[in-house]
Amino acid sequence: MIELLKRELDSLDEAILHMEANDHADSKEFSKLIKKKKIIKTALRRICKLEGIRNECNN
């Protein structure tokens, strides 16, 4: 689960950077990506906290 969330987070980072590079940072899709990234990052942090894992979850 943690690896899946990490891969999704990396994918979102790439998509965000791509949209910024192409001047689409003011679109609704960009805002949705930012919100999704925040949600996944929070979920990843909470899962790691519940499982007591520190080294594996640090980004």
C-alpha positions, 0 to 999 in steps of 0.5 A, a space after each residue: 500500500 505504501 509503495 502504491 501511494 509513493 508511486 502515485 505521489 511521484 506520478 502526480 509530481 510529474 504531472 504537476 511539473 508538466 502542467 507548470 512548464 506548459 503554463 496550465 497552472 491556472 486551470 481546474 485540472 491543475 487545482 485538482 492535481 494539487 488537491 489529490 497530491 495533498 490527500 495522498 501525502 496525508 494518507 501516506 503520512 497517516 499510514 506510516 504513523 499507524 504502522 510505526 514505520 519511519 525510514 520507509 515513509 520519509 520523502 
